[in-house]
Amino acid sequence: LSFSVMRVYQELLPHSCLLILTDGDGGAGTAPLARALRWALRYHHRRVWVDCSSVSVLSVAVLRLLQRGAELLRQRGGCLVLCHPPESFSEAGADGFVIAASLLDAEQVQPPAD
């Protein structure tokens, strides 16, 4: 069973923004993720962590949104860190992402120096 949408929970942390993705009911499309990325990009934090531990699949549409967010962050000297990618996530899909096995590992990732 593949979910193309999710619910997205947002949390502002001292040095990053955390987005937690969870499998949804399939009715909202990628709109919740697009809203959450816009929310995260409004802050001056240079790191956005995306916790995928509660999703079984990252659809092509979700990956495109995440890649767009990662590119915008890179342009600002930041980075998007994908945490706990699902088993279905392939290394081929990792292009443009910083991958972390856990949120603890994500905390060690530093944005590129100015």
Backbone as JSON Lines, residues from 0, in Angstrom:
{"i":0,"aa":"L","n":[0.84,-1.19,0.0],"ca":[0.0,0.0,0.0],"c":[0.88,1.23,0.0]}
{"i":1,"aa":"S","n":[0.67,2.13,-0.93],"ca":[1.49,3.33,-1.06],"c":[0.66,4.56,-0.72]}
{"i":2,"aa":"F","n":[1.19,5.4,0.13],"ca":[0.52,6.63,0.49],"c":[1.21,7.78,-0.24]}
{"i":3,"aa":"S","n":[0.43,8.59,-0.93],"ca":[1.03,9.71,-1.62],"c":[0.99,10.97,-0.78]}
{"i":4,"aa":"V","n":[0.29,10.93,0.34],"ca":[0.26,12.09,1.23],"c":[0.54,11.67,2.63]}
{"i":5,"aa":"M","n":[0.62,12.66,3.39],"ca":[0.91,12.42,4.79],"c":[0.38,13.56,5.6]}
{"i":6,"aa":"R","n":[0.38,13.33,6.87],"ca":[0.21,14.44,7.8],"c":[1.63,14.9,8.12]}
{"i":7,"aa":"V","n":[1.76,16.19,8.38],"ca":[3.07,16.74,8.69],"c":[2.97,17.53,9.99]}
{"i":8,"aa":"Y","n":[3.78,17.14,10.95],"ca":[3.85,17.86,12.22],"c":[5.09,18.73,12.18]}
{"i":9,"aa":"Q","n":[4.96,19.93,12.72],"ca":[6.04,20.91,12.65],"c":[6.47,21.3,14.05]}
{"i":10,"aa":"E","n":[7.78,21.43,14.23],"ca":[8.29,21.88,15.51],"c":[9.5,22.77,15.28]}
{"i":11,"aa":"L","n":[9.5,23.91,15.94],"ca":[10.63,24.83,15.87],"c":[11.58,24.48,17.01]}
{"i":12,"aa":"L","n":[12.81,24.14,16.67],"ca":[13.84,23.79,17.64],"c":[14.84,24.94,17.73]}
{"i":13,"aa":"P","n":[15.7,24.94,18.74],"ca":[16.63,26.07,18.9],"c":[17.49,26.37,17.66]}
{"i":14,"aa":"H","n":[17.94,25.35,16.94],"ca":[18.83,25.6,15.8],"c":[18.36,24.96,14.51]}
{"i":15,"aa":"S","n":[17.12,24.51,14.49],"ca":[16.59,23.88,13.28],"c":[15.07,23.86,13.34]}
{"i":16,"aa":"C","n":[14.49,23.48,12.22],"ca":[13.06,23.22,12.14],"c":[12.9,21.73,11.9]}
{"i":17,"aa":"L","n":[11.97,21.12,12.59],"ca":[11.71,19.68,12.44],"c":[10.36,19.48,11.81]}
{"i":18,"aa":"L","n":[10.33,18.7,10.74],"ca":[9.08,18.28,10.11],"c":[8.97,16.78,10.29]}
{"i":19,"aa":"I","n":[7.87,16.32,10.86],"ca":[7.65,14.89,11.08],"c":[6.56,14.44,10.12]}
{"i":20,"aa":"L","n":[6.91,13.55,9.22],"ca":[5.96,13.04,8.23],"c":[5.32,11.76,8.75]}
{"i":21,"aa":"T","n":[4.01,11.64,8.58],"ca":[3.31,10.41,8.94],"c":[2.38,10.03,7.79]}
{"i":22,"aa":"D","n":[2.17,8.73,7.6],"ca":[1.26,8.29,6.55],"c":[-0.12,8.87,6.8]}
{"i":23,"aa":"G","n":[-0.76,9.32,5.73],"ca":[-2.09,9.91,5.84],"c":[-3.13,9.05,5.14]}
{"i":24,"aa":"D","n":[-4.28,9.67,4.9],"ca":[-5.39,8.93,4.31],"c":[-5.46,9.06,2.79]}
{"i":25,"aa":"G","n":[-4.56,9.8,2.2],"ca":[-4.54,9.91,0.74],"c":[-5.39,11.03,0.19]}
{"i":26,"aa":"G","n":[-6.07,11.81,1.04],"ca":[-7.0,12.81,0.54],"c":[-6.42,14.19,0.33]}
{"i":27,"aa":"A","n":[-5.34,14.53,0.95],"ca":[-4.86,15.92,0.92],"c":[-3.73,16.17,-0.06]}
{"i":28,"aa":"G","n":[-3.29,15.17,-0.79],"ca":[-2.19,15.36,-1.72],"c":[-0.92,15.75,-0.98]}
{"i":29,"aa":"T","n":[-0.1,16.55,-1.64],"ca":[1.16,16.98,-1.03],"c":[1.04,18.34,-0.37]}
{"i":30,"aa":"A","n":[-0.17,18.9,-0.32],"ca":[-0.38,20.24,0.25],"c":[0.14,20.38,1.68]}
{"i":31,"aa":"P","n":[-0.07,19.4,2.57],"ca":[0.45,19.56,3.93],"c":[1.98,19.69,3.96]}
{"i":32,"aa":"L","n":[2.66,18.95,3.13],"ca":[4.12,19.04,3.08],"c":[4.55,20.39,2.49]}
{"i":33,"aa":"A","n":[3.89,20.84,1.45],"ca":[4.22,22.13,0.84],"c":[4.05,23.25,1.86]}
{"i":34,"aa":"R","n":[2.95,23.22,2.63],"ca":[2.73,24.24,3.67],"c":[3.82,24.18,4.73]}
{"i":35,"aa":"A","n":[4.16,22.97,5.16],"ca":[5.17,22.79,6.22],"c":[6.55,23.28,5.74]}
{"i":36,"aa":"L","n":[6.9,23.02,4.49],"ca":[8.18,23.5,3.96],"c":[8.2,25.03,3.89]}
{"i":37,"aa":"R","n":[7.09,25.64,3.46],"ca":[7.02,27.1,3.43],"c":[7.19,27.65,4.85]}
{"i":38,"aa":"W","n":[6.54,27.0,5.82],"ca":[6.66,27.41,7.22],"c":[8.13,27.34,7.66]}
{"i":39,"aa":"A","n":[8.79,26.24,7.38],"ca":[10.18,26.05,7.8],"c":[11.11,27.05,7.12]}
{"i":40,"aa":"L","n":[10.85,27.37,5.88],"ca":[11.72,28.29,5.14],"c":[11.57,29.74,5.6]}
{"i":41,"aa":"R","n":[10.49,30.05,6.3],"ca":[10.3,31.41,6.82],"c":[11.27,31.74,7.95]}
{"i":42,"aa":"Y","n":[11.74,30.72,8.64],"ca":[12.63,30.94,9.78],"c":[14.07,31.07,9.29]}
{"i":43,"aa":"H","n":[14.89,31.67,10.11],"ca":[16.28,31.89,9.71],"c":[17.18,30.72,10.06]}
{"i":44,"aa":"H","n":[16.6,29.62,10.51],"ca":[17.41,28.45,10.79],"c":[17.94,27.92,9.47]}
{"i":45,"aa":"R","n":[19.16,27.43,9.52],"ca":[19.78,26.95,8.29],"c":[19.61,25.45,8.11]}
{"i":46,"aa":"R","n":[19.01,24.79,9.09],"ca":[18.8,23.34,8.98],"c":[17.32,23.02,9.11]}
{"i":47,"aa":"V","n":[16.84,22.19,8.22],"ca":[15.49,21.63,8.32],"c":[15.65,20.13,8.36]}
{"i":48,"aa":"W","n":[15.15,19.53,9.42],"ca":[15.19,18.08,9.56],"c":[13.83,17.53,9.17]}
{"i":49,"aa":"V","n":[13.81,16.5,8.36],"ca":[12.57,15.85,7.95],"c":[12.61,14.42,8.45]}
{"i":50,"aa":"D","n":[11.8,14.13,9.47],"ca":[11.75,12.81,10.08],"c":[10.77,11.94,9.31]}
{"i":51,"aa":"C","n":[11.29,10.9,8.67],"ca":[10.47,10.01,7.84],"c":[10.21,8.66,8.52]}
{"i":52,"aa":"S","n":[10.48,8.56,9.82],"ca":[10.39,7.27,10.5],"c":[8.97,6.71,10.54]}
{"i":53,"aa":"S","n":[7.97,7.55,10.31],"ca":[6.58,7.08,10.37],"c":[5.92,6.95,9.01]}
{"i":54,"aa":"V","n":[6.71,7.01,7.95],"ca":[6.15,6.8,6.61],"c":[6.75,5.56,5.98]}
{"i":55,"aa":"S","n":[5.95,4.88,5.2],"ca":[6.42,3.65,4.57],"c":[7.01,3.9,3.19]}
{"i":56,"aa":"V","n":[6.58,4.97,2.54],"ca":[7.02,5.27,1.17],"c":[7.1,6.79,1.01]}
{"i":57,"aa":"L","n":[8.1,7.24,0.28],"ca":[8.16,8.64,-0.15],"c":[7.84,8.67,-1.64]}
{"i":58,"aa":"S","n":[6.7,9.23,-1.99],"ca":[6.29,9.24,-3.39],"c":[7.18,10.17,-4.2]}
{"i":59,"aa":"V","n":[7.09,10.07,-5.51],"ca":[7.85,10.93,-6.41],"c":[7.48,12.39,-6.17]}
{"i":60,"aa":"A","n":[6.19,12.68,-5.96],"ca":[5.76,14.06,-5.71],"c":[6.34,14.59,-4.41]}
{"i":61,"aa":"V","n":[6.38,13.78,-3.39],"ca":[6.96,14.18,-2.11],"c":[8.46,14.43,-2.27]}
{"i":62,"aa":"L","n":[9.14,13.53,-2.96],"ca":[10.58,13.71,-3.19],"c":[10.87,15.0,-3.95]}
{"i":63,"aa":"R","n":[10.05,15.33,-4.94],"ca":[10.25,16.56,-5.71],"c":[10.11,17.79,-4.8]}
{"i":64,"aa":"L","n":[9.08,17.78,-3.94],"ca":[8.9,18.89,-3.01],"c":[10.1,19.01,-2.07]}
{"i":65,"aa":"L","n":[10.55,17.89,-1.54],"ca":[11.7,17.9,-0.64],"c":[12.95,18.38,-1.36]}
{"i":66,"aa":"Q","n":[13.14,17.96,-2.6],"ca":[14.3,18.4,-3.37],"c":[14.25,19.91,-3.62]}
{"i":67,"aa":"R","n":[13.05,20.42,-3.9],"ca":[12.9,21.87,-4.11],"c":[13.24,22.62,-2.82]}
{"i":68,"aa":"G","n":[12.73,22.12,-1.68],"ca":[13.05,22.73,-0.39],"c":[14.54,22.67,-0.09]}
{"i":69,"aa":"A","n":[15.16,21.53,-0.4],"ca":[16.6,21.37,-0.16],"c":[17.39,22.37,-1.0]}
{"i":70,"aa":"E","n":[16.98,22.58,-2.24],"ca":[17.67,23.53,-3.12],"c":[17.53,24.96,-2.59]}
{"i":71,"aa":"L","n":[16.34,25.35,-2.14],"ca":[16.15,26.68,-1.59],"c":[17.01,26.88,-0.35]}
{"i":72,"aa":"L","n":[17.1,25.88,0.49],"ca":[17.95,25.97,1.68],"c":[19.42,26.08,1.29]}
{"i":73,"aa":"R","n":[19.86,25.3,0.3],"ca":[21.25,25.37,-0.17],"c":[21.59,26.78,-0.65]}
{"i":74,"aa":"Q","n":[20.65,27.4,-1.36],"ca":[20.87,28.76,-1.87],"c":[21.05,29.75,-0.73]}
{"i":75,"aa":"R","n":[20.47,29.45,0.44],"ca":[20.58,30.31,1.62],"c":[21.71,29.86,2.54]}
{"i":76,"aa":"G","n":[22.49,28.88,2.11],"ca":[23.58,28.38,2.93],"c":[23.14,27.36,3.97]}
{"i":77,"aa":"G","n":[21.99,26.76,3.77],"ca":[21.48,25.77,4.72],"c":[21.43,24.38,4.14]}
{"i":78,"aa":"C","n":[20.75,23.5,4.84],"ca":[20.61,22.13,4.33],"c":[19.33,21.49,4.86]}
{"i":79,"aa":"L","n":[18.79,20.6,4.07],"ca":[17.66,19.78,4.46],"c":[18.21,18.4,4.75]}
{"i":80,"aa":"V","n":[17.91,17.88,5.94],"ca":[18.42,16.57,6.35],"c":[17.25,15.61,6.43]}
{"i":81,"aa":"L","n":[17.31,14.55,5.64],"ca":[16.29,13.51,5.64],"c":[16.67,12.47,6.68]}
{"i":82,"aa":"C","n":[15.85,12.32,7.71],"ca":[16.14,11.39,8.81],"c":[15.26,10.15,8.71]}
{"i":83,"aa":"H","n":[15.83,9.02,9.0],"ca":[15.09,7.74,8.99],"c":[14.36,7.52,7.67]}
{"i":84,"aa":"P","n":[15.02,7.6,6.53],"ca":[14.27,7.35,5.29],"c":[13.69,5.94,5.29]}
{"i":85,"aa":"P","n":[12.52,5.76,4.69],"ca":[11.91,4.43,4.68],"c":[12.78,3.42,3.93]}
{"i":86,"aa":"E","n":[12.57,2.16,4.22],"ca":[13.34,1.1,3.55],"c":[13.18,1.15,2.04]}
{"i":87,"aa":"S","n":[12.03,1.63,1.58],"ca":[11.77,1.7,0.14],"c":[12.57,2.81,-0.53]}
{"i":88,"aa":"F","n":[13.16,3.7,0.26],"ca":[13.95,4.81,-0.29],"c":[15.26,4.26,-0.81]}
{"i":89,"aa":"S","n":[15.56,4.58,-2.06],"ca":[16.8,4.05,-2.65],"c":[17.87,5.12,-2.65]}
{"i":90,"aa":"E","n":[19.09,4.7,-2.71],"ca":[20.21,5.63,-2.79],"c":[20.08,6.5,-4.04]}
{"i":91,"aa":"A","n":[19.45,5.99,-5.07],"ca":[19.26,6.77,-6.29],"c":[18.39,7.98,-6.02]}
{"i":92,"aa":"G","n":[17.44,7.86,-5.08],"ca":[16.58,8.98,-4.72],"c":[17.23,9.96,-3.79]}
{"i":93,"aa":"A","n":[18.44,9.68,-3.35],"ca":[19.11,10.51,-2.35],"c":[19.78,11.73,-2.95]}
{"i":94,"aa":"D","n":[19.74,11.88,-4.25],"ca":[20.41,12.99,-4.91],"c":[19.89,14.32,-4.36]}
{"i":95,"aa":"G","n":[20.79,15.13,-3.85],"ca":[20.4,16.43,-3.33],"c":[20.05,16.46,-1.86]}
{"i":96,"aa":"F","n":[20.04,15.31,-1.21],"ca":[19.68,15.24,0.2],"c":[20.88,14.89,1.06]}
{"i":97,"aa":"V","n":[20.87,15.41,2.26],"ca":[21.76,14.91,3.3],"c":[20.92,13.88,4.04]}
{"i":98,"aa":"I","n":[21.46,12.67,4.2],"ca":[20.71,11.58,4.85],"c":[21.31,11.34,6.23]}
{"i":99,"aa":"A","n":[20.43,11.17,7.21],"ca":[20.85,10.84,8.57],"c":[20.04,9.66,9.06]}
{"i":100,"aa":"A","n":[20.7,8.73,9.69],"ca":[20.02,7.53,10.19],"c":[19.07,7.86,11.34]}
{"i":101,"aa":"S","n":[19.35,8.95,12.06],"ca":[18.52,9.3,13.22],"c":[18.54,10.81,13.41]}
{"i":102,"aa":"L","n":[17.66,11.31,14.28],"ca":[17.66,12.73,14.6],"c":[18.94,13.11,15.33]}
{"i":103,"aa":"L","n":[19.47,12.18,16.11],"ca":[20.73,12.43,16.8],"c":[21.85,12.66,15.78]}
{"i":104,"aa":"D","n":[21.86,11.84,14.72],"ca":[22.84,12.02,13.65],"c":[22.61,13.34,12.92]}
{"i":105,"aa":"A","n":[21.34,13.71,12.74],"ca":[21.01,14.96,12.03],"c":[21.56,16.16,12.78]}
{"i":106,"aa":"E","n":[21.59,16.07,14.08],"ca":[22.08,17.19,14.88],"c":[23.57,17.46,14.61]}
{"i":107,"aa":"Q","n":[24.28,16.45,14.16],"ca":[25.71,16.61,13.88],"c":[25.98,17.23,12.52]}
{"i":108,"aa":"V","n":[24.97,17.29,11.66],"ca":[25.14,17.84,10.32],"c":[25.19,19.35,10.41]}
{"i":109,"aa":"Q","n":[26.21,19.93,9.87],"ca":[26.36,21.38,9.85],"c":[26.13,21.9,8.44]}
{"i":110,"aa":"P","n":[25.41,23.02,8.33],"ca":[25.25,23.62,7.0],"c":[26.61,24.04,6.46]}
{"i":111,"aa":"P","n":[26.73,24.2,5.16],"ca":[28.0,24.63,4.59],"c":[28.4,25.99,5.17]}
{"i":112,"aa":"A","n":[29.68,26.21,5.29],"ca":[30.18,27.5,5.8],"c":[29.89,28.59,4.78]}
{"i":113,"aa":"D","n":[29.64,29.78,5.28],"ca":[29.39,30.93,4.38],"c":[30.64,31.31,3.64]}
